[in-house]
Amino acid sequence: MNLSILWILAVAYLVGSFPTGFVLVRLFLKQDIRTLGSGNIGTTNVIRTGAKGLGAATFVLDILKGSVAVLLGDWLVSWSYGTCCNHRFSVLIALFGVLGHVFPVWLKFKGGKGVATGFGVFVVICPWAALAAFAIFALSILITRYVSLGSILGTGAFPFLAWWLAPRLRTPVDFGLLCAVAFILIAKHHQNIARLLSGTESKLGSKKS
């Protein structure tokens, strides 16, 4: 692998690793989000602090940083090689952007679950598949009020939606990379999955002690 590609992947990782929820709660509430609620730095836990505005900001900014990680990475590939970024590089860059959020170097590699950031990279990779996955996410929450379940279902559906809607992503490598991104995001929900199975998962609107 060319050294410049490794550098570009590192840039995507660093963009994705910006701990949005942690920074917003620290700036505006003067608290460490890791000591509140579930301890997660993501949108749902920020909302559970009672700061719904900060939760919304966390959600939007996490989506944006995922998109920026891929768009910036694509631009750097084009700039480095003098040609348009190959979609396979885009998917690989997306993977590193998500890894940055899930394992941020700034927080000792203990980050969020990556759903919003994952949606941000998915929008760039295949917008229609991302929107369809978001519809599954939203509908699941509307019906069950379980954010975690909606996240798992929407994330798990994306690689298959992308395969269906974007023929260029049907190669084994591209599809495999998309599945790897989805697997990482779902694996980060392992505690939620255990609580869903035991019936103890918190629903949207409930307060987590």
C-alpha positions in Angstrom: 0.0 0.0 0.0 1.3 3.4 -0.9 2.5 5.5 2.0 0.4 8.4 1.1 -2.7 6.2 1.3 -1.7 5.3 4.9 -1.4 9.0 5.6 -4.8 9.7 4.1 -6.4 6.9 6.2 -4.7 8.4 9.3 -6.3 11.8 8.4 -9.7 10.1 8.1 -9.2 8.4 11.4 -8.3 11.7 13.2 -11.3 13.5 11.7 -13.6 10.7 12.9 -12.0 10.6 16.3 -13.0 14.1 17.3 -15.1 13.4 20.5 -18.1 15.7 19.7 -20.4 14.8 22.6 -17.5 14.9 25.1 -16.4 18.3 24.0 -19.9 19.8 23.9 -20.8 18.6 27.4 -17.5 19.7 28.7 -17.8 23.2 27.2 -21.5 23.9 28.0 -22.2 21.8 31.1 -18.7 21.7 32.6 -19.1 18.0 33.1 -17.5 14.8 31.8 -20.2 12.9 29.8 -18.3 9.6 30.6 -19.4 10.0 34.2 -23.1 10.5 33.4 -25.8 8.1 32.4 -24.4 5.1 30.5 -21.0 6.8 30.2 -21.2 6.8 26.4 -20.1 10.0 24.6 -22.8 9.7 21.9 -26.1 11.4 21.2 -28.5 9.2 23.3 -26.5 9.6 26.4 -26.1 13.4 25.9 -29.9 13.6 25.6 -30.3 11.7 28.8 -28.4 14.4 30.6 -31.4 16.6 29.9 -29.5 18.7 27.4 -31.6 17.9 24.3 -30.0 20.8 22.3 -26.5 19.4 22.9 -27.8 16.0 22.0 -29.1 17.3 18.7 -25.8 19.1 18.1 -23.9 16.0 18.8 -26.0 14.0 16.4 -25.6 16.5 13.6 -21.9 17.1 14.1 -21.1 13.4 14.3 -22.9 12.9 11.0 -20.9 15.8 9.5 -17.6 14.6 10.7 -18.3 11.2 9.2 -19.1 12.8 5.8 -16.1 15.2 6.1 -13.7 12.3 6.8 -14.7 10.5 3.6 -15.0 13.7 1.4 -11.6 15.0 2.7 -10.0 11.6 2.2 -11.4 11.4 -1.3 -10.1 14.8 -2.1 -6.6 13.9 -0.7 -6.5 10.8 -2.9 -7.5 12.8 -6.0 -4.9 15.5 -5.1 -2.1 12.9 -4.4 -2.7 10.8 -7.5 -4.2 13.3 -10.0 -7.2 11.3 -10.6 -10.7 10.8 -9.2 -10.8 8.7 -6.0 -11.7 5.1 -6.6 -14.8 4.1 -4.7 -12.9 1.3 -3.1 -10.6 3.8 -1.5 -13.7 5.7 -0.4 -15.1 2.7 1.4 -11.7 2.1 3.1 -11.5 5.7 4.1 -15.1 5.4 5.5 -14.0 2.4 7.6 -11.2 4.5 9.2 -13.4 7.4 9.8 -15.8 5.2 11.8 -12.8 3.5 13.6 -11.8 7.0 14.7 -15.1 7.6 16.4 -15.3 4.2 18.0 -11.7 4.2 19.1 -10.6 7.8 19.5 -7.0 8.4 20.4 -8.0 11.5 22.4 -10.1 9.4 24.9 -7.8 6.4 25.3 -9.6 4.6 22.4 -12.9 4.5 24.3 -15.4 6.2 22.0 -19.0 6.2 21.1 -21.0 3.5 19.2 -20.6 5.3 15.9 -24.1 5.2 14.5 -24.3 8.9 13.6 -20.7 8.9 12.2 -21.5 5.7 10.3 -24.6 7.4 8.8 -22.3 10.3 7.8 -19.9 8.0 5.9 -22.8 6.0 4.4 -24.4 9.2 3.0 -21.2 9.8 1.0 -20.7 6.2 -0.1 -24.3 5.6 -1.2 -26.8 8.3 -0.4 -30.0 6.4 -1.3 -29.0 3.3 0.7 -28.1 5.6 3.6 -31.6 7.2 3.5 -33.3 3.8 3.3 -31.3 2.6 6.3 -32.2 5.8 8.2 -35.9 5.1 7.4 -35.5 1.7 8.9 -33.8 3.2 11.9 -36.5 5.9 12.4 -39.4 3.5 11.9 -37.9 1.0 14.3 -37.6 3.7 17.0 -41.1 4.9 16.3 -42.6 1.5 16.8 -40.4 0.2 19.7 -38.9 3.3 21.2 -35.6 1.4 21.4 -32.9 3.6 19.9 -30.4 0.8 20.1 -32.6 -1.6 18.1 -33.2 1.0 15.4 -29.5 1.6 15.2 -28.7 -2.1 14.9 -31.4 -2.7 12.2 -30.5 0.3 10.2 -26.8 -0.3 10.3 -27.2 -4.0 9.5 -29.4 -3.2 6.5 -27.0 -0.7 4.9 -24.5 -3.1 3.2 -27.3 -5.0 1.6 -29.2 -1.8 0.5 -25.9 -0.5 -0.9 -25.3 -3.8 -2.8 -28.9 -3.5 -4.2 -28.8 0.2 -5.1 -25.1 0.7 -6.2 -23.8 -2.0 -8.6 -20.3 -0.6 -8.2 -20.3 -1.8 -4.6 -21.1 -5.4 -5.4 -17.5 -6.6 -5.6 -16.5 -8.9 -2.7 -13.9 -6.4 -1.4 -16.3 -3.4 -1.4 -19.2 -5.4 0.1 -16.9 -6.9 2.6 -15.6 -3.5 3.8 -19.1 -2.2 4.1 -20.0 -5.3 6.2 -16.9 -4.7 8.3 -18.1 -1.1 9.1 -21.6 -2.4 9.9 -20.2 -5.2 12.1 -18.1 -2.8 14.1 -21.1 -0.5 14.8 -23.3 -3.4 15.7 -20.6 -5.0 17.9 -20.4 -1.7 19.9 -24.0 -2.4 20.9 -23.2 -5.7 22.5 -24.4 -4.5 25.9 -27.6 -3.1 24.4 -28.2 -6.4 22.6 -27.9 -8.2 26.0 -30.4 -5.8 27.6 -32.8 -6.1 24.7 -32.8 -9.9 25.0 -33.3 -9.6 28.8 -36.0 -6.9 28.5 -34.1 -4.4 30.5 -33.1 -2.0 27.7 -34.1 1.7 28.3 -36.6 3.2 25.9 -36.4 6.6 24.3 -37.7 9.2 26.8 -36.8 7.2 29.9 -34.1 8.3 32.2 -31.1 6.1 32.8 -29.8 6.1 36.3 
